[in-house]
Amino acid sequence: MRAPLTIAVAQPLCVPHDVAANAVAHAAAVRAARSRVLVFPELSLTGYELDAPAITAADPRLAPIVDACAETGSVALVGAPVPGEAGGPSIGVLAIDGSGARIAYRKMWLGGAEPDCFTPGREPRVLEVDGWRLGLAICRDTGIPQHASDTAALGIDVYVAGILEFARDVAVPEERARRITADHHVPVVMASFAGSTGGGYDHAAGCSGIWTADGVEIDRAGPEPGAIVRATLV
């Protein structure tokens, strides 16, 4: 019988372009979260800096996160620019545990100036943790019903996303989460960037959240950087 899954969302303070400093902040969040899976926002390792170089899974600056995951038995889903599948960088999710890092997903639905800087991912992806199948998404993906449908078709237990929204759009993630739960009957977990970052996001929304498969809010963070919220899914 599958064990319950403890999952958390974090919105750490981000220093633009400073991967080493941000990795230390991510590691601190991993230790504080006390969860099997910890989800971070879109481009959490660099900030929304579209000129940031791609980060490979072997980058030594990830070592603090690897060490924290080894100590806690956690899997961290970290937002970063990563090498693309067809040349050029992609906006991605790095899955990091005590054994190292790997590219788990590349954002499929790019928006704004992103197509000028990044290549889209080719297909939806699922990450399996302890028998739980986590469907992965990044920001605009969550607003595209086809993305949720194509991901759900792979057989998922949870829909997990790292996102970035303007403070004025703080209601958007909840609207999308409730649509996804209604359409696909799975819990939704969204880690939302807090503080300020590039691309004109002087005030990002924060307010990361976790919703049940019935669309009921389990917990929400506030708008401030540093918040972590946690839930146990059964």
N, CA, C and O of each residue as an XYZ file, in Angstrom:
936
protein
N       0.847     -1.200      0.000
C       0.000      0.000      0.000
C       0.878      1.243      0.000
O       1.855      1.320      0.746
N       0.527      2.227     -0.847
C       1.329      3.434     -0.963
C       1.239      4.280      0.292
O       0.154      4.495      0.832
N       2.400      4.766      0.761
C       2.434      5.606      1.956
C       1.983      7.021      1.611
O       2.103      7.432      0.456
N       1.462      7.785      2.588
C       1.163      9.199      2.358
C       2.412      9.952      1.899
O       3.538      9.552      2.195
N       2.193     11.033      1.181
C       3.290     11.846      0.668
C       3.263     13.214      1.339
O       2.265     13.929      1.252
N       4.346     13.578      2.002
C       4.480     14.941      2.527
C       5.092     15.801      1.429
O       6.148     15.480      0.884
N       4.413     16.891      1.116
C       4.855     17.773      0.042
C       4.726     19.211      0.511
O       3.786     19.558      1.225
N       5.671     20.043      0.108
C       5.682     21.437      0.547
C       6.023     22.344     -0.624
O       6.580     21.909     -1.633
N       5.675     23.616     -0.466
C       6.038     24.643     -1.435
C       6.828     25.724     -0.710
O       6.518     26.084      0.425
N       7.852     26.235     -1.383
C       8.716     27.254     -0.778
C       8.861     28.429     -1.731
O       8.817     28.258     -2.949
N       9.032     29.602     -1.182
C       9.238     30.807     -1.990
C      10.409     31.591     -1.398
O      10.214     32.631     -0.770
N      11.633     31.079     -1.605
C      12.813     31.697     -0.982
C      13.145     33.053     -1.587
O      12.793     33.343     -2.730
N      13.818     33.866     -0.812
C      14.361     35.111     -1.338
C      15.389     34.779     -2.409
O      16.234     33.906     -2.214
N      15.319     35.468     -3.532
C      16.195     35.170     -4.670
C      17.097     36.354     -4.969
O      16.634     37.489     -5.080
N      18.398     36.079     -5.100
C      19.359     37.086     -5.523
C      19.552     36.936     -7.028
O      19.967     35.866     -7.474
N      19.267     37.966     -7.829
C      19.336     37.813     -9.283
C      20.688     37.283     -9.759
O      21.738     37.813     -9.393
N      20.647     36.249    -10.564
C      21.819     35.641    -11.203
C      22.754     34.895    -10.244
O      23.663     34.210    -10.713
N      22.575     34.998     -8.952
C      23.545     34.424     -8.011
C      23.137     32.999     -7.643
O      22.497     32.765     -6.617
N      23.516     32.062     -8.494
C      23.119     30.671     -8.307
C      23.667     30.106     -7.008
O      22.970     29.376     -6.304
N      24.909     30.439     -6.688
C      25.519     29.896     -5.472
C      24.769     30.344     -4.221
O      24.474     29.526     -3.350
N      24.460     31.632     -4.126
C      23.734     32.140     -2.956
C      22.326     31.570     -2.907
O      21.834     31.207     -1.838
N      21.681     31.490     -4.059
C      20.319     30.966     -4.090
C      20.284     29.477     -3.746
O      19.321     29.011     -3.137
N      21.310     28.731     -4.124
C      21.371     27.316     -3.767
C      21.453     27.139     -2.254
O      20.849     26.220     -1.702
N      22.194     28.011     -1.587
C      22.264     27.947     -0.124
C      20.888     28.225      0.485
O      20.486     27.562      1.441
N      20.166     29.210     -0.070
C      18.811     29.503      0.429
C      17.868     28.335      0.164
O      17.016     28.024      0.997
N      18.010     27.693     -0.977
C      17.194     26.512     -1.280
C      17.495     25.387     -0.292
O      16.584     24.711      0.187
N      18.760     25.195      0.005
C      19.142     24.140      0.952
C      18.537     24.400      2.331
O      18.076     23.470      2.994
N      18.538     25.655      2.760
C      17.925     25.994      4.043
C      16.431     25.691      4.031
O      15.882     25.212      5.023
N      15.776     25.971      2.909
C      14.341     25.674      2.795
C      14.085     24.174      2.842
O      13.113     23.733      3.456
N      14.945     23.385      2.201
C      14.796     21.928      2.240
C      14.835     21.437      3.687
O      14.016     20.612      4.091
N      15.785     21.945      4.455
C      15.905     21.514      5.857
C      14.711     21.974      6.684
O      14.247     21.256      7.570
N      14.215     23.176      6.389
C      13.100     23.712      7.179
C      11.773     23.050      6.838
O      10.886     22.974      7.688
N      11.625     22.571      5.613
C      10.324     22.083      5.158
C       9.932     20.745      5.764
O       8.745     20.483      5.955
N      10.892     19.903      6.066
C      10.621     18.581      6.645
C       9.612     17.805      5.791
O       8.636     17.259      6.304
N       9.868     17.769      4.486
C       8.930     17.112      3.585
C       9.680     16.181      2.637
O      10.875     16.347      2.393
N       8.957     15.208      2.115
C       9.561     14.290      1.138
C       9.819     15.006     -0.174
O      10.849     14.781     -0.809
N       8.894     15.870     -0.591
C       9.036     16.649     -1.820
C       8.873     18.120     -1.490
O       7.950     18.503     -0.771
N       9.770     18.945     -2.015
C       9.676     20.390     -1.839
C       9.723     21.040     -3.207
O      10.656     20.810     -3.975
N       8.722     21.852     -3.516
C       8.573     22.475     -4.825
C       8.954     23.949     -4.735
O       8.527     24.658     -3.824
N       9.765     24.402     -5.694
C      10.204     25.794     -5.756
C       9.594     26.487     -6.972
O       9.129     25.818     -7.895
N       9.593     27.834     -6.982
C       8.972     28.581     -8.092
C       9.748     28.484     -9.403
O      10.856     27.949     -9.460
N       9.132     29.015    -10.441
C       9.780     29.124    -11.753
C      11.086     29.909    -11.625
O      11.122     30.969    -11.000
N      12.157     29.378    -12.221
C      13.467     30.036    -12.268
C      13.933     30.501    -10.885
O      14.511     31.578    -10.738
N      13.671     29.676     -9.893
C      14.004     30.064     -8.517
C      15.507     30.173     -8.265
O      15.923     30.889     -7.355
N      16.323     29.480     -9.050
C      17.779     29.510     -8.817
C      18.458     30.744     -9.396
O      19.560     31.091     -8.971
N      17.829     31.411    -10.348
C      18.448     32.576    -10.989
C      17.610     33.833    -10.866
O      18.124     34.936    -11.055
N      16.335     33.690    -10.553
C      15.383     34.756    -10.750
C      14.921     34.766    -12.192
O      15.477     34.067    -13.039
N      13.898     35.564    -12.467
C      13.367     35.643    -13.829
C      14.264     36.559    -14.654
O      13.875     37.652    -15.064
N      15.469     36.071    -14.876
C      16.501     36.795    -15.619
C      16.707     36.015    -16.912
O      17.369     34.977    -16.916
N      16.146     36.511    -17.997
C      16.081     35.725    -19.221
C      17.431     35.543    -19.894
O      17.562     34.734    -20.812
N      18.436     36.288    -19.445
C      19.774     36.117    -20.006
C      20.663     35.222    -19.144
O      21.847     35.065    -19.441
N      20.118     34.641    -18.094
C      20.914     33.781    -17.227
C      21.345     32.529    -17.982
O      20.524     31.923    -18.671
N      22.608     32.124    -17.873
C      23.073     30.921    -18.570
C      22.383     29.661    -18.043
O      21.944     29.602    -16.894
N      22.303     28.666    -18.912
C      21.725     27.387    -18.518
C      22.573     26.726    -17.437
O      23.797     26.855    -17.414
N      21.891     26.018    -16.549
C      22.544     25.302    -15.457
C      22.434     23.811    -15.739
O      21.330     23.296    -15.916
N      23.554     23.118    -15.782
C      23.533     21.686    -16.023
C      23.294     20.936    -14.720
O      23.481     21.477    -13.630
N      22.882     19.688    -14.853
C      22.633     18.869    -13.667
C      23.905     18.607    -12.883
O      23.844     18.282    -11.697
N      25.054     18.742    -13.522
C      26.337     18.488    -12.854
C      26.958     19.754    -12.265
O      28.086     19.703    -11.774
N      26.266     20.866    -12.299
C      26.830     22.134    -11.808
C      27.197     22.003    -10.332
O      26.341     21.654     -9.519
N      28.451     22.274     -9.969
C      28.870     22.117     -8.564
C      28.162     23.063     -7.610
O      28.148     22.819     -6.404
N      27.573     24.141     -8.124
C      26.872     25.080     -7.247
C      25.601     24.479     -6.654
O      25.026     25.034     -5.718
N      25.164     23.348     -7.198
C      23.981     22.669     -6.661
C      24.301     21.840     -5.420
O      23.390     21.319     -4.777
N      25.563     21.711     -5.081
C      25.976     20.822     -3.987
C      25.259     21.091     -2.665
O      24.888     20.128     -1.993
N      25.042     22.342     -2.252
C      24.319     22.552     -0.985
C      22.922     21.948     -0.977
O      22.461     21.459      0.055
N      22.247     21.978     -2.118
C      20.898     21.396     -2.192
C      20.991     19.874     -2.140
O      20.198     19.226     -1.458
N      21.952     19.307     -2.855
C      22.152     17.857     -2.818
C      22.422     17.404     -1.387
O      21.856     16.412     -0.927
N      23.283     18.128     -0.689
C      23.623     17.768      0.694
C      22.397     17.850      1.604
O      22.178     16.971      2.438
N      21.597     18.913      1.440
C      20.406     19.070      2.277
C      19.405     17.951      2.003
O      18.770     17.441      2.926
N      19.267     17.572      0.744
C      18.353     16.475      0.402
C      18.858     15.147      0.964
O      18.060     14.315      1.396
N      20.166     14.947      0.961
C      20.732     13.723      1.532
C      20.465     13.648      3.031
O      20.177     12.575      3.562
N      20.561     14.778      3.706
C      20.336     14.810      5.159
C      18.874     14.560      5.521
O      18.579     13.949      6.548
N      17.964     15.034      4.675
C      16.539     15.009      5.014
C      15.743     13.941      4.273
O      14.580     13.699      4.596
N      16.359     13.302      3.287
C      15.622     12.346      2.476
C      14.599     13.001      1.566
O      13.567     12.409      1.249
N      14.888     14.218      1.148
C      13.940     14.998      0.350
C      14.268     14.959     -1.135
O      15.390     14.656     -1.541
N      13.257     15.275     -1.928
C      13.421     15.555     -3.351
C      13.017     17.007     -3.556
O      11.892     17.392     -3.238
N      13.935     17.818     -4.089
C      13.672     19.234     -4.340
C      13.432     19.437     -5.829
O      14.236     19.007     -6.656
N      12.332     20.089     -6.167
C      12.013     20.422     -7.553
C      12.303     21.906     -7.737
O      11.539     22.766     -7.298
N      13.411     22.183     -8.388
C      14.015     23.515     -8.416
C      13.857     24.134     -9.797
O      14.049     23.461    -10.810
N      13.505     25.420     -9.838
C      13.354     26.123    -11.104
C      14.667     26.692    -11.593
O      15.374     27.360    -10.838
N      15.010     26.431    -12.869
C      16.286     26.893    -13.401
C      16.269     26.905    -14.922
O      15.527     26.142    -15.540
N      17.088     27.775    -15.538
C      17.328     27.614    -16.973
C      18.206     26.385    -17.167
O      19.205     26.215    -16.467
N      17.840     25.536    -18.104
C      18.560     24.279    -18.314
C      18.844     24.105    -19.803
O      18.201     24.752    -20.629
N      19.796     23.244    -20.157
C      20.027     22.979    -21.584
C      18.763     22.429    -22.248
O      18.088     21.559    -21.699
N      18.455     22.951    -23.436
C      17.269     22.514    -24.145
C      17.481     21.221    -24.909
O      18.600     20.719    -25.016
N      16.393     20.694    -25.434
C      16.464     19.437    -26.182
C      16.842     19.660    -27.641
O      17.299     18.735    -28.312
N      16.656     20.875    -28.134
C      16.895     21.136    -29.552
C      17.820     22.331    -29.748
O      17.666     23.090    -30.705
N      18.771     22.496    -28.850
C      19.664     23.640    -28.917
C      19.104     24.822    -28.162
O      17.890     25.025    -28.126
N      19.979     25.599    -27.561
C      19.545     26.725    -26.757
C      19.009     26.270    -25.419
O      18.760     25.079    -25.233
N      18.822     27.191    -24.476
C      18.324     26.837    -23.149
C      16.812     26.694    -23.107
O      16.102     27.179    -23.988
N      16.335     26.025    -22.076
C      14.910     25.925    -21.781
C      14.672     26.359    -20.341
O      15.598     26.369    -19.530
N      13.443     26.713    -20.027
C      13.046     26.948    -18.638
C      12.685     25.583    -18.059
O      11.801     24.902    -18.579
N      13.358     25.185    -16.994
C      13.210     23.807    -16.566
C      13.000     23.599    -15.084
O      13.023     24.528    -14.277
N      12.795     22.343    -14.769
C      12.747     21.859    -13.392
C      13.892     20.877    -13.207
O      14.015     19.904    -13.950
N      14.726     21.141    -12.213
C      15.746     20.189    -11.796
C      15.209     19.401    -10.618
O      14.794     19.981     -9.615
N      15.214     18.078    -10.735
C      14.867     17.220     -9.609
C      16.158     16.855     -8.890
O      17.037     16.205     -9.456
N      16.261     17.282     -7.637
C      17.492     17.103     -6.871
C      17.197     16.249     -5.646
O      16.255     16.515     -4.900
N      18.014     15.223     -5.450
C      17.930     14.432     -4.225
C      19.346     14.192     -3.708
O      20.295     14.824     -4.171
N      19.484     13.289     -2.761
C      20.784     13.078     -2.147
C      21.828     12.482     -3.059
O      23.016     12.486     -2.735
N      21.395     11.965     -4.209
C      22.345     11.369     -5.146
C      22.791     12.336     -6.235
O      23.721     12.034     -6.983
N      22.138     13.502     -6.336
C      22.499     14.468     -7.363
C      21.283     15.098     -7.993
O      20.198     15.098     -7.412
N      21.466     15.638     -9.189
C      20.405     16.374     -9.879
C      20.194     15.812    -11.280
O      21.097     15.220    -11.872
N      18.984     16.010    -11.798
C      18.696     15.694    -13.195
C      17.605     16.628    -13.685
O      16.825     17.164    -12.898
N      17.562     16.814    -14.997
C      16.512     17.633    -15.595
C      15.245     16.794    -15.662
O      15.201     15.764    -16.335
N      14.214     17.249    -14.954
C      12.972     16.479    -14.875
C      11.928     16.953    -15.875
O      11.066     16.177    -16.288
N      12.001     18.241    -16.272
C      10.953     18.789    -17.141
C      11.434     20.102    -17.740
O      12.210     20.838    -17.129
N      10.949     20.381    -18.963
C      11.188     21.666    -19.625
C       9.843     22.299    -19.979
O       8.962     21.631    -20.520
N       9.688     23.571    -19.676
C       8.441     24.297    -19.922
C       8.035     24.206    -21.385
O       8.842     24.475    -22.275
N       6.789     23.827    -21.634
C       6.306     23.633    -22.990
C       5.660     24.879    -23.593
O       5.816     25.154    -24.783
N       4.938     25.625    -22.768
C       4.154     26.764    -23.260
C       4.830     28.059    -22.806
O       4.631     28.513    -21.679
N       5.629     28.644    -23.695
C       6.358     29.863    -23.378
C       5.469     31.078    -23.611
O       4.529     31.030    -24.404
N       5.781     32.178    -22.903
C       4.994     33.393    -23.044
C       5.868     34.624    -23.050
O       7.055     34.551    -22.730
N       5.289     35.756    -23.413
C       6.007     37.021    -23.385
C       7.262     36.986    -24.248
O       7.221     36.588    -25.412
N       8.389     37.413    -23.654
C       9.668     37.432    -24.369
C      10.394     36.091    -24.322
O      11.484     35.961    -24.881
N       9.815     35.109    -23.674
C      10.508     33.830    -23.477
C      10.899     33.133    -24.783
O      11.989     32.564    -24.850
N      10.046     33.151    -25.837
C      10.451     32.467    -27.073
C      11.703     33.049    -27.713
O      12.361     32.373    -28.504
N      12.045     34.301    -27.381
C      13.263     34.908    -27.919
C      14.516     34.380    -27.219
O      15.628     34.530    -27.725
N      14.327     33.768    -26.065
C      15.470     33.369    -25.240
C      15.545     31.872    -24.976
O      16.614     31.348    -24.664
N      14.413     31.180    -25.100
C      14.345     29.775    -24.699
C      13.669     28.923    -25.768
O      12.914     29.429    -26.598
N      13.949     27.639    -25.733
C      13.247     26.674    -26.575
C      12.265     25.890    -25.704
O      12.577     25.573    -24.556
N      11.092     25.577    -26.234
C      10.104     24.868    -25.419
C      10.443     23.389    -25.264
O      11.132     22.802    -26.098
N       9.945     22.802    -24.180
C      10.030     21.363    -24.026
C       9.131     20.672    -25.023
O       8.167     21.258    -25.516
N       9.450     19.415    -25.323
C       8.732     18.696    -26.364
C       7.516     17.932    -25.863
O       6.590     17.666    -26.630
N       7.510     17.576    -24.581
C       6.441     16.685    -24.116
C       6.240     16.827    -22.618
O       7.146     17.249    -21.899
N       5.033     16.470    -22.142
C       4.795     16.490    -20.697
C       5.634     15.418    -20.018
O       6.060     14.450    -20.650
N       5.860     15.601    -18.743
C       6.699     14.673    -17.990
C       6.086     14.382    -16.632
O       5.380     15.205    -16.049
N       6.379     13.188    -16.152
C       5.961     12.743    -14.829
C       7.200     12.333    -14.046
O       8.111     11.706    -14.588
N       7.226     12.690    -12.780
C       8.287     12.257    -11.862
C       7.654     11.366    -10.813
O       6.677     11.757    -10.174
N       8.196     10.179    -10.628
C       7.641      9.259     -9.637
C       8.463      9.308     -8.356
O       9.688      9.187     -8.381
N       7.771      9.488     -7.241
C       8.392      9.507     -5.916
C       7.577      8.609     -4.998
O       6.409      8.886     -4.727
N       8.189      7.539     -4.522
C       7.526      6.630     -3.568
C       6.167      6.143     -4.074
O       5.218      6.015     -3.299
N       6.082      5.876     -5.362
C       4.829      5.389     -5.928
C       3.840      6.479     -6.307
O       2.794      6.181     -6.884
N       4.143      7.720     -6.000
C       3.301      8.859     -6.389
C       3.810      9.409     -7.724
O       5.007      9.641     -7.891
N       2.908      9.611     -8.656
C       3.271     10.139     -9.969
C       2.933     11.634    -10.020
O       1.769     12.033    -10.002
N       3.987     12.433    -10.084
C       3.851     13.888    -10.055
C       3.930     14.422    -11.481
O       4.962     14.292    -12.139
N       2.840     15.022    -11.957
C       2.850     15.678    -13.254
C       3.441     17.073    -13.101
O       3.015     17.835    -12.234
N       4.419     17.413    -13.936
C       5.192     18.638    -13.758
C       4.746     19.738    -14.721
O       4.397     19.473    -15.872
N       4.763     20.976    -14.226
C       4.359     22.133    -15.030
C       5.133     23.353    -14.573
O       5.640     23.408    -13.452
N       5.213     24.335    -15.468
C       5.862     25.603    -15.137
C       4.976     26.743    -15.640
O       4.721     26.861    -16.838
N       4.526     27.555    -14.738
C       3.822     28.818    -14.972
C       2.775     28.761    -16.082
O       1.693     28.218    -15.857
N       3.054     29.304    -17.280
C       2.008     29.409    -18.304
C       1.412     28.053    -18.660
O       0.258     27.972    -19.080
N       2.194     26.987    -18.493
C       1.640     25.647    -18.712
C       0.313     25.475    -17.980
O      -0.625     24.874    -18.503
N       0.248     26.018    -16.748
C      -0.935     25.797    -15.902
C      -2.180     26.471    -16.458
O      -3.298     26.107    -16.093
N      -1.997     27.448    -17.338
C      -3.127     28.145    -17.930
C      -3.591     27.545    -19.242
O      -4.536     28.043    -19.854
N      -2.934     26.476    -19.682
C      -3.264     25.828    -20.947
C      -3.963     24.504    -20.641
O      -3.295     23.556    -20.227
N      -5.270     24.401    -20.825
C      -5.962     23.150    -20.501
C      -5.351     21.920    -21.162
O      -5.354     20.836    -20.578
N      -4.826     22.082    -22.380
C      -4.221     20.940    -23.065
C      -3.032     20.400    -22.288
O      -2.798     19.191    -22.266
N      -2.273     21.297    -21.646
C      -1.125     20.816    -20.882
C      -1.580     19.912    -19.750
O      -1.024     18.831    -19.552
N      -2.582     20.344    -19.011
C      -3.082     19.519    -17.918
C      -3.656     18.209    -18.448
O      -3.449     17.155    -17.847
N      -4.374     18.266    -19.567
C      -4.965     17.055    -20.133
C      -3.894     16.079    -20.605
O      -3.976     14.881    -20.338
N      -2.889     16.599    -21.309
C      -1.824     15.731    -21.809
C      -1.004     15.145    -20.664
O      -0.563     13.998    -20.728
N      -0.806     15.936    -19.624
C      -0.063     15.438    -18.469
C      -0.885     14.408    -17.713
O      -0.369     13.358    -17.331
N      -2.146     14.697    -17.497
C      -3.017     13.757    -16.790
C      -3.134     12.433    -17.538
O      -3.301     11.382    -16.919
N      -3.046     12.478    -18.863
C      -3.149     11.259    -19.664
C      -1.990     10.296    -19.399
O      -2.082      9.109    -19.714
N      -0.911     10.802    -18.826
C       0.221      9.940    -18.488
C      -0.040      9.139    -17.215
O       0.715      8.228    -16.876
N      -1.124      9.495    -16.514
C      -1.432      8.846    -15.245
C      -0.718      9.545    -14.114
O       0.423      9.209    -13.797
N      -1.370     10.508    -13.503
C      -0.734     11.283    -12.439
C      -1.578     11.233    -11.170
O      -2.790     11.024    -11.210
N      -0.899     11.432    -10.049
C      -1.559     11.503     -8.747
C      -1.613     12.931     -8.221
O      -2.451     13.252     -7.377
N      -0.724     13.789     -8.715
C      -0.636     15.192     -8.281
C      -0.153     16.011     -9.464
O       0.671     15.543    -10.249
N      -0.663     17.241     -9.599
C      -0.179     18.185    -10.609
C       0.641     19.235     -9.873
O       0.130     19.919     -8.987
N       1.911     19.362    -10.238
C       2.871     20.162     -9.475
C       3.474     21.234    -10.379
O       3.925     20.927    -11.483
N       3.486     22.489     -9.926
C       3.982     23.575    -10.769
C       4.806     24.572     -9.968
O       4.530     24.841     -8.799
N       5.827     25.112    -10.631
C       6.536     26.294    -10.165
C       6.098     27.461    -11.018
O       6.127     27.367    -12.245
N       5.689     28.569    -10.400
C       5.075     29.661    -11.158
C       5.649     31.019    -10.744
O       6.351     31.142     -9.740
N       5.326     32.025    -11.548
C       5.647     33.424    -11.260
C       4.496     34.270    -11.779
O       4.138     34.202    -12.954
N       3.923     35.068    -10.889
C       2.814     35.956    -11.269
C       3.042     37.340    -10.662
O       3.685     37.476     -9.622
N       2.507     38.361    -11.325
C       2.493     39.684    -10.728
C       1.581     39.684     -9.505
O       0.627     38.910     -9.426
N       1.888     40.563     -8.553
C       1.054     40.651     -7.353
C      -0.398     40.946     -7.712
O      -1.312     40.467     -7.042
N      -0.614     41.726     -8.758
C      -1.991     42.060     -9.154
C      -2.744     40.835     -9.678
O      -3.972     40.846     -9.759
N      -2.003     39.778    -10.035
C      -2.620     38.560    -10.562
C      -2.615     37.438     -9.535
O      -2.591     36.261     -9.897
N      -2.636     37.792     -8.272
C      -2.526     36.791     -7.214
C      -3.665     35.779     -7.254
O      -3.502     34.658     -6.773
N      -4.808     36.145     -7.813
C      -5.943     35.217     -7.870
C      -5.812     34.181     -8.980
O      -6.521     33.175     -8.968
N      -4.919     34.410     -9.937
C      -4.830     33.529    -11.105
C      -4.441     32.096    -10.745
O      -5.087     31.166    -11.229
N      -3.418     31.874     -9.919
C      -3.067     30.479     -9.610
C      -4.211     29.682     -8.990
O      -4.404     28.512     -9.321
N      -4.968     30.310     -8.094
C      -6.092     29.597     -7.489
C      -7.151     29.254     -8.530
O      -7.716     28.161     -8.503
N      -7.421     30.180     -9.444
C      -8.389     29.896    -10.501
C      -7.940     28.711    -11.340
O      -8.741     27.839    -11.675
N      -6.663     28.682    -11.675
C      -6.144     27.578    -12.484
C      -6.138     26.276    -11.690
O      -6.469     25.216    -12.222
N      -5.764     26.358    -10.421
C      -5.746     25.149     -9.593
C      -7.131     24.536     -9.502
O      -7.283     23.319     -9.605
N      -8.137     25.370     -9.311
C      -9.503     24.847     -9.179
C      -9.998     24.250    -10.501
O     -10.736     23.265    -10.497
N      -9.599     24.839    -11.621
C      -9.969     24.259    -12.910
C      -9.316     22.887    -13.088
O      -9.965     21.938    -13.527
N      -8.051     22.790    -12.749
C      -7.340     21.525    -12.934
C      -7.909     20.448    -12.022
O      -8.075     19.303    -12.441
N      -8.207     20.810    -10.777
C      -8.794     19.801     -9.886
C     -10.162     19.359    -10.384
O     -10.503     18.179    -10.306
N     -10.946     20.302    -10.896
C     -12.277     19.960    -11.404
C     -12.194     19.062    -12.628
O     -12.991     18.137    -12.782
N     -11.219     19.338    -13.503
C     -11.114     18.583    -14.758
C     -10.479     17.207    -14.567
O     -10.829     16.254    -15.264
N      -9.534     17.107    -13.610
C      -8.709     15.899    -13.550
C      -8.697     15.211    -12.187
O      -8.107     14.140    -12.042
N      -9.336     15.807    -11.198
C      -9.553     15.154     -9.905
C      -8.248     14.702     -9.244
O      -8.146     13.594     -8.716
N      -7.257     15.591     -9.291
C      -5.988     15.348     -8.594
C      -5.641     16.574     -7.761
O      -6.046     17.682     -8.112
N      -4.902     16.404     -6.667
C      -4.421     17.569     -5.931
C      -3.513     18.428     -6.810
O      -2.875     17.924     -7.735
N      -3.459     19.711     -6.519
C      -2.608     20.655     -7.242
C      -1.699     21.371     -6.246
O      -2.140     21.828     -5.192
N      -0.430     21.455     -6.606
C       0.583     22.084     -5.762
C       1.283     23.156     -6.594
O       1.849     22.848     -7.643
N       1.252     24.420     -6.138
C       1.884     25.508     -6.879
C       2.814     26.307     -5.982
O       2.386     26.872     -4.975
N       4.089     26.352     -6.353
C       5.075     27.185     -5.670
C       5.222     28.475     -6.456
O       5.599     28.448     -7.628
N       4.929     29.598     -5.827
C       4.833     30.885     -6.512
C       5.938     31.833     -6.043
O       6.156     32.005     -4.844
N       6.624     32.438     -6.999
C       7.746     33.339     -6.718
C       7.278     34.505     -5.840
O       6.205     35.066     -6.062
N       8.088     34.860     -4.849
C       7.796     35.998     -3.970
C       8.944     36.998     -4.011
O      10.084     36.627     -4.290
N       8.650     38.247     -3.737
C       9.668     39.281     -3.759
C       9.710     39.968     -5.108
O       8.674     40.126     -5.755
N      10.895     40.382     -5.543
C      11.046     41.040     -6.839
C      12.055     40.269     -7.682
O      12.939     39.588     -7.163
N      11.898     40.397     -8.999
C      12.807     39.720     -9.915
C      12.748     40.439    -11.255
O      12.080     41.465    -11.379
N      13.442     39.909    -12.261
C      13.509     40.558    -13.556
C      12.201     40.472    -14.316
O      11.195     39.974    -13.811
N      12.241     40.972    -15.551
C      11.057     40.933    -16.395
C       9.953     41.868    -15.949
O       8.801     41.703    -16.351
N      10.285     42.848    -15.124
C       9.277     43.792    -14.645
C       8.512     43.328    -13.424
O       7.556     43.979    -13.003
N       8.922     42.208    -12.852
C       8.230     41.680    -11.671
C       8.784     42.322    -10.396
O       9.446     41.666     -9.592
N       8.501     43.603    -10.232
C       8.957     44.304     -9.027
C       8.248     43.776     -7.783
O       8.806     43.786     -6.686
N       7.017     43.319     -7.968
C       6.240     42.756     -6.858
C       5.589     41.466     -7.352
O       4.521     41.483     -7.963
N       6.260     40.349     -7.073
C       5.699     39.053     -7.454
C       4.650     38.628     -6.430
O       4.654     39.100     -5.293
N       3.766     37.748     -6.837
C       2.576     37.449     -6.033
C       2.857     36.629     -4.788
O       2.223     36.847     -3.756
N       3.815     35.669     -4.859
C       3.924     34.723     -3.747
C       2.616     33.972     -3.582
O       1.966     33.619     -4.567
N       2.226     33.725     -2.325
C       0.957     33.043     -2.026
C       0.891     31.642     -2.637
O      -0.132     31.238     -3.189
N       2.006     30.908     -2.526
C       2.046     29.511     -2.949
C       0.942     28.732     -2.241
O       0.538     29.085     -1.133
N       0.453     27.662     -2.892
C      -0.660     26.939     -2.292
C      -0.715     25.478     -2.655
O      -0.056     25.016     -3.586
N      -1.525     24.759     -1.889
C      -1.782     23.337     -2.102
C      -3.293     23.122     -2.002
O      -3.932     23.582     -1.056
N      -3.858     22.415     -2.991
C      -5.300     22.166     -3.046
C      -5.568     20.658     -3.137
O      -4.795     19.917     -3.744
N      -6.653     20.226     -2.536
C      -7.056     18.831     -2.628
C      -7.615     18.514     -4.008
O      -7.848     19.416     -4.813
N      -7.828     17.241     -4.274
C      -8.414     16.830     -5.549
C      -9.820     17.373     -5.734
O     -10.316     17.418     -6.860
N     -10.475     17.787     -4.652
C     -11.809     18.390     -4.723
C     -11.757     19.909     -4.836
O     -12.797     20.568     -4.812
N     -10.550     20.471     -4.960
C     -10.410     21.913     -5.098
C     -10.442     22.684     -3.805
O     -10.560     23.909     -3.817
N     -10.340     21.988     -2.681
C     -10.342     22.649     -1.378
C      -8.912     23.077     -1.030
O      -7.978     22.278     -1.102
N      -8.763     24.325     -0.659
C      -7.444     24.822     -0.267
C      -6.989     24.166      1.038
O      -7.685     24.223      2.051
N      -5.812     23.544      0.996
C      -5.234     22.961      2.208
C      -4.463     24.022      2.969
O      -4.620     24.161      4.182
N      -3.622     24.777      2.253
C      -2.843     25.833      2.903
C      -2.315     26.773      1.836
O      -2.096     26.374      0.692
N      -2.109     28.048      2.227
C      -1.528     29.058      1.348
C      -0.481     29.824      2.124
O      -0.636     30.079      3.318
N       0.591     30.188      1.434
C       1.583     31.091      1.993
C       1.110     32.531      1.827
O       0.143     32.800      1.114
N       1.787     33.433      2.478
C       1.566     34.846      2.245
C       2.404     35.334      1.086
O       3.028     34.521      0.403
N       2.441     36.637      0.838
C       3.184     37.170     -0.302
C       4.674     37.342     -0.052
O       5.428     37.622     -0.983
N       5.106     37.180      1.191
C       6.488     37.505      1.536
C       7.458     36.387      1.172
O       7.095     35.212      1.226
N       8.704     36.744      0.797
C       9.720     35.711      0.588
C      10.013     34.965      1.899
O       9.878     35.514      2.993
N      10.413     33.712      1.752
C      10.797     32.909      2.902
C       9.730     31.965      3.406
O      10.015     31.092      4.225
N       8.505     32.123      2.933
C       7.406     31.291      3.431
C       7.494     29.866      2.894
O       7.960     29.634      1.779
N       7.037     28.918      3.710
C       6.929     27.511      3.339
C       5.593     27.006      3.868
O       5.248     27.266      5.021
N       4.837     26.287      3.041
C       3.649     25.606      3.527
C       3.744     24.134      3.124
O       4.391     23.786      2.136
N       3.094     23.287      3.899
C       3.307     21.842      3.807
C       1.979     21.113      3.976
O       1.089     21.580      4.687
N       1.856     19.971      3.319
C       0.652     19.151      3.445
C       1.048     17.687      3.313
O       2.104     17.351      2.778
N       0.167     16.827      3.818
C       0.339     15.398      3.640
C      -0.793     14.885      2.776
O      -1.965     15.018      3.127
N      -0.439     14.302      1.648
C      -1.420     13.764      0.718
C      -1.564     12.271      0.961
O      -0.574     11.565      1.153
N      -2.802     11.799      0.951
C      -3.060     10.371      1.231
C      -3.865      9.767      0.087
O      -4.190      8.580      0.120
